[in-house]
Amino acid sequence: MNGARDDRDDCYGLIYFITRLNKDMDEREQSVQHFLDLIKKSHRGKFKIYIGMIAGVGKSYRMLQEAHELLENGVDIQIGYIETHGRAGTEALMEGLPVIPRRKIFYKGKELEEMDLDTIIRIHPEIVVVDELAHTNVEGSLNEKRWQDVMTLLNEGINVISAINIQHIESVNEEVQEITGIEVKERVPDSVLQEADEVVNIDLTAEELISRLKAGKIYRPDKIQTALDNFFRTENILQLRELALKEVALRVEKKVENEVAMGVAVGIRHEKFMACISSHEKTPRRIIRKAAKLATRYNTTFIALYVQTPNESMDRIGLANQRYLLNHFKLVAELGGEVVQVQSKDILDSIVKVCQEKQISTVCMGTPNLRLPSAIFSIMGYRKYLNNLSRTNVDLIILA
């Protein structure tokens, strides 16, 4: 009897030893990985972005001016890719700057040019200028997007100066569409801007910009009137200018908050946002962008919650809804968020539970769908839901 007990004690001791050993190994691996991450970060290139409210404000021009100044100071700077758009002033500034030749690609019977990423990495200049951050690369390129090329260069320890217009930033996409009536297809995730060490706004008044346009400094003469009648209307420019100024101010503010060491004060509420999404096409994207924008504003994180009900189980959900969901999840990742999926018949109860588990401070969701004859029960359910959120000090933002 004692022998059996001793064997059992030895077995438990061995299990404890193995568990403890595994835990110690995990902790050591995490410590090593953390150290490697620090080394990698220290070797990473610095990233500067010029943001403009619209084409023609002078982003490329300013980058080339800076390139000349750096070159005169003995810095190894080269032009990886610049788009002059045939503007005489910009083309004149190219003179005297070292340019890495573009890579020629034949695609669908046409010869196209792309930035030569491999050559830039091989030459490894101290700084490289890369224009058109939102550009989509030709099929068959190493990366799908130019911003991904820039991330590759930064990881290689190469410093990058780049530029983007406000309408290409993911989180303001819908605001830009409301202002201009145009949906911009080429967009850059906000997480890319978060990687920037310096963000600079290139600003002009609406009058100055329109004068440049009329003088032929932005587009060819045959395109000027079309531009004036569409994207370059004064009211559009003013609203886009405001968006650009706000975006740069937000990035600068966040950078300051990250760099200033602040003590954790007792009683201060730490914000964390949650976007409640469905498999519908459009509303979830607005909710995701709202939560991401709030998270950026408060220098914190956000999650997106999808509650899979029995009606949307894998064998019942429609193909279109599956596609919408995948696109929503991709958008969350691009904006730096985390996707949480749960299976439940009770969506509202699941939201409350996840709020408690993830310590959420604010929930963003769409307008409740209250349809007869179940509207009365739905209203009662929402009243309970609101009471539960109130008890746990969780704010609610409802988007139409």
Secondary structure, DSSP 8 states (H G I E B T S, - for coil): -HHHHHHHHHHHHHHHHHHHHHHHHHHHHHHHHHHHHHHHHHHS--EEEEEESSTTSSHHHHHHHHHHHHHHTT--EEEEE---TT-HHHHHHTTTS-B---EEEEETTEEEEE--HHHHHHH--SEEEE--TT-B--TTSSSSBHHHHHHHHHHTT-EEEEEEEGGGBGGGHHHHHHHHS------B-HHHHHT-SEEEEE---HHHHHHHHHTTSSS-HHHHHHHHHTTT-HHHHHHHHHHHHHHHHHHHHHHHHHHS-----TT-----EEEEE-S-SSHHHHHHHHHHHHHHHTT--EEEEEEE-GGGSTTTS-HHHHHHHHHHHHHHHHTT-EEEEEE-S-HHHHHHHHHHHHT-SEEEEE-----TTTHHHHHHHHHHHHHHHHHTT-EEEEE-
